[in-house]
Amino acid sequence: MFILFEEDGAFKTGSVLTDNDTSLQVETATGKRVKLKAANVLLRFTSPTAGELMHAAETEAKAMETEFLWEMSGDDEFAFTDFAADYYGHAPSAVESTAVLLSLFGSPIHFHRKGRGRFRKAPPEILQAALAGAEKKRLQQEQITRMKDELLAGRLPAEFASIVPQLLYRPDRNRLETKALETAMEESGLSTARLLLKAGALKSSHELHLGRFLFEYFPEGTEFPPLAAPALPSELPVANVRAFSIDDATTTEIDDAFSLTPRAEGGWIIGIHIAAPGLVIRPGDGIDAVARKRLSTVYMPGNKLTMLPDDVVSAYTLGEGQARAALSLYIEVNRDYSIAGSRSTIECVPVAANLRHHDIEPLFNEASLMDGLPDAPWMNELRVLWEFATVLEAGRGKPSANQNMLDFNYYVDWSRDTPDGPGYISIDQRKRGSPLDKLVAELMILANSSWGKLLHEAGIPAIYRIQAGGKVRMSTASGPHEGLGVDSYAWSSSPLRRYVDLINQWQLIAHLRGEEPVFAPGSAELATAMSDFDLTYTAYNDFQRGMERYWCLRWLHQEGIKETTAKVLRENIVRLEAVPFVFKLHSQPAGVMPNDRVEFGIERIDLIDIDLRGKYLATLPPLTTADEETGGGEEETPLA
């Protein structure tokens, strides 16, 4: 005796070993012995054998038409064996009954299960809805398969064009496009980014990384709403100075400038002039709303996203040949560079020149200061300011910059294409702590610490930078900055580029005018703005560092470099000497120590994951000249 039974949602056959009233001992076709309840038995039969039944029934079921079975069935619940008798017109064989069972079970849209071996036909309206749903699923699956095949062939499906960022950075798994993409990923073994890059959805790997940042922090795009820059006050007194700024070639937001005026009793009056957009940009207006949302200018190699629209920046920047509103700090300096006094004022400052690093540094540098400065404009002013900065640095007991560090400047020529996409990268090394660096850094530290102290002593809340125990944090309460060696430090020197500086400028303006401050003590709004800025500024800096790493790899690939050198930082972590890229050199042997120099071969550059794989070649002797460290360490920068 053989039986057909259901177990774990599948139909199985077996030979009966023991048949009791309520249970059976059965040996399945695979040789497994199981104990079954009699109620689980769907069919008892003597022929064919247990091993032959299912194959024969499956062959018989293929000839049955589901629609015909549904048409001939009644509306009442029925057993499959009874239906088989009606279908065949005679007492069905085991093969025929099982064939009907398989057909009914295999058509859940047409027949609803009502128990073991029992069914009821689906009502017409439910059937039509189910068939429509099934057809929709079939068409969707066809669409998924088509899109998947296009991706695997290196073509971008038309449906993908408008949702590429979403697919890359925040995929919706309910979308057919996402399902097609996931299927293509499984079959190809490629990541989403690599598939879409291969299919032409992205112009280059650069677009992938920039797009991820913009998707998260600029979901509405980078364009500014239409905004008119309010006119600056016309009644401001005009300072009797010739101010000049010092910036790199790409700076458009010129926040700070300097001036030097001889004193009748000897010495000088040194002016530190900071652009004063806070005079006309007021909390809650349209420009403030934009600045409050962005919180800072975003920097990256070859590009930047300004905190304020270009037209607004142009209206308040300290541009050459302009007389612009400024918040000025005047320092009375004796002949020995000691400070005799200081004052702050709101005024209009004539800007005589915007000096640029690439023009000035060949003339004003360590060597020229030693050998004699050339006869060129601004050399005398720069010399006096540098000597004053040197005294300020000594007084703080802290260097304004690590003299053994190298800074790297990134320049991208977007008019040139490379195999990796648009943009030809140049990376220049520049020793940190040059005379120009020291000059600007010390004057900015002086301004930010002086105004921080002024607000603190006046009891006016502001946003401060505090460093204690090596950790830098922001606070609405004043505290010492150990890294800079000052008692109070409030960012105030970049109001066109940082929202915190604009807030502090509002507070300073109110204090100098004798008005109520914009933010009162204990202001929750001030604390919220500080917290939002801190988080956003950190994210922007992380993005900048990530893009600098990316362009380092682009440079290596662009220049065709196959072998290069690095310095060991710890274990197998090394930093390239040519560009500031840190990575793991997995093949580095034991015995290589921190600070050793190594040579390695470049095996793979990955611009998607921003990774480098190299093979250790040799340990090199130390440099014969002073070992210069590359930049990249996190430290507080006072530069404007």
ZIWO-V592579 format. One record per backbone hydrogen bond with DSSP energy under -0.5 kcal/mol. CO is the residue of the C=O (numbers start at 1). NH is the residue of the N-H. Records with the same first field share a line. If there is no record, write none. Layout:
# ZIWO-V592579
CO = NH, NH
This chain:
# ZIWO-V592579
1 = 16
2 = 45
3 = 14
4 = 42, 43
5 = 12
7 = 10
10 = 7
12 = 5
13 = 29
14 = 3
15 = 27
18 = 20, 25
22 = 38
23 = 20
24 = 26, 36
25 = 17, 18
26 = 28, 34
27 = 15
28 = 31
32 = 28
34 = 26, 36
36 = 24
37 = 40
38 = 41
40 = 6
43 = 4
45 = 2
49 = 52, 53
50 = 54
52 = 56
53 = 57
54 = 58
55 = 59
56 = 60
57 = 61
58 = 62
60 = 63
61 = 64
64 = 66
65 = 69
66 = 70
67 = 71
68 = 72
69 = 73
74 = 121
78 = 119
79 = 83
80 = 84
81 = 85
82 = 86
83 = 87
84 = 88
85 = 89, 90
93 = 97
94 = 98
95 = 99
96 = 100
97 = 101
98 = 102
99 = 103
100 = 104
101 = 105
102 = 106
104 = 107
107 = 110, 111
110 = 122
112 = 120
115 = 117, 118
117 = 80
118 = 114, 115
119 = 78
120 = 112
123 = 127
124 = 128
125 = 129
126 = 130
127 = 131
128 = 132
129 = 133
130 = 134
131 = 135
132 = 136
133 = 137
134 = 138
135 = 139
136 = 140
137 = 141
138 = 142
139 = 143
140 = 144
141 = 145
142 = 146
143 = 147
144 = 148
145 = 149
146 = 150
147 = 151
148 = 152
149 = 153
150 = 155
151 = 154
155 = 157
157 = 160, 161
158 = 161
160 = 163
163 = 167
164 = 168
165 = 169
166 = 170
171 = 173
172 = 175
175 = 179
176 = 180
177 = 181
178 = 182
179 = 183
180 = 184
181 = 185
182 = 186
183 = 187
184 = 188
185 = 189
191 = 195
192 = 196
193 = 197
194 = 198
195 = 199
196 = 201, 202
197 = 200
199 = 156
204 = 208
205 = 209
206 = 210
207 = 211
208 = 212
209 = 213
210 = 214
211 = 215
212 = 216
213 = 217
214 = 218
218 = 221
228 = 230
237 = 239, 348
239 = 241
241 = 243
243 = 352, 353
244 = 258
245 = 355
247 = 357
248 = 251
252 = 254
253 = 255
254 = 318
255 = 275
257 = 273
258 = 244
259 = 271
261 = 269
263 = 266
267 = 263
268 = 270, 333
269 = 261, 271
270 = 331
271 = 259, 273
272 = 274, 329
273 = 257
274 = 327
276 = 279
277 = 280, 281
280 = 282
282 = 285
285 = 289
286 = 290
287 = 291
288 = 292
289 = 293
290 = 294
291 = 295
295 = 499
297 = 299
298 = 305
300 = 303
303 = 300
304 = 306
305 = 298
309 = 313
310 = 314
311 = 315
312 = 316
313 = 316, 317
317 = 319
319 = 322
322 = 324, 351
324 = 349
325 = 276
326 = 328, 347
327 = 274
328 = 330, 345
329 = 272, 331
330 = 332, 343
331 = 270, 333
332 = 340, 341
333 = 268
334 = 337
338 = 334, 340
341 = 332
343 = 330
345 = 328, 347
347 = 326, 349
348 = 239, 350
349 = 324
350 = 243, 352
351 = 321
353 = 245, 355
355 = 247
356 = 359, 360
357 = 361
360 = 363, 364
363 = 365
365 = 369
366 = 370
367 = 371
368 = 372
374 = 376
376 = 379
378 = 382
379 = 383
380 = 384
381 = 385
382 = 386
383 = 387
384 = 388
385 = 389
386 = 390
387 = 391
388 = 392
389 = 393
390 = 394
391 = 395
392 = 396
393 = 397, 398
401 = 403
402 = 405
404 = 629
405 = 432
406 = 631
407 = 430
409 = 428
410 = 302
411 = 413, 426
412 = 414
413 = 416, 424
416 = 423
418 = 421
420 = 205
421 = 418
423 = 425
424 = 413
426 = 411
428 = 409
430 = 407
431 = 434
434 = 438
435 = 439
436 = 440
437 = 441
438 = 442
439 = 443
440 = 444
441 = 445
442 = 446
443 = 447
444 = 448
445 = 449
446 = 450
447 = 451
448 = 452, 490
449 = 453
450 = 454
451 = 455
452 = 456
453 = 457
454 = 458
455 = 459, 460
456 = 459
459 = 461
462 = 464
464 = 466, 475
466 = 473
467 = 482
468 = 471
471 = 468
473 = 466
475 = 464
476 = 462
480 = 467, 482
481 = 484, 485, 486
486 = 481
489 = 465
494 = 497, 498
497 = 297
498 = 502
499 = 503
500 = 504
501 = 505
502 = 506
503 = 507
504 = 508
505 = 509
506 = 510
507 = 511
508 = 512
509 = 513
510 = 514, 515
511 = 514
518 = 520
520 = 523
523 = 527
524 = 528
525 = 529
526 = 530
527 = 531
528 = 532
529 = 533
530 = 534
531 = 535
532 = 536
533 = 537
534 = 538
535 = 539
536 = 540
537 = 541
538 = 542
539 = 543
540 = 544
541 = 545
542 = 546
543 = 547
544 = 548
545 = 549
546 = 550
547 = 551
548 = 552
549 = 553
550 = 554
551 = 555
552 = 556
553 = 557
554 = 558
555 = 559
556 = 561
557 = 560
562 = 602
564 = 600
565 = 577, 578
566 = 598
567 = 575
568 = 595
570 = 573
572 = 574, 585
573 = 569, 570
574 = 583
575 = 567
579 = 581
580 = 582
581 = 576
583 = 574, 585
584 = 586
585 = 588
589 = 592
593 = 596
596 = 568
597 = 620
598 = 566
599 = 617, 618
600 = 564
601 = 603, 615
604 = 613
605 = 607
606 = 610, 611
611 = 606
613 = 603, 604
614 = 587
615 = 601
618 = 599
620 = 597
626 = 628
629 = 406
633 = 635
636 = 638
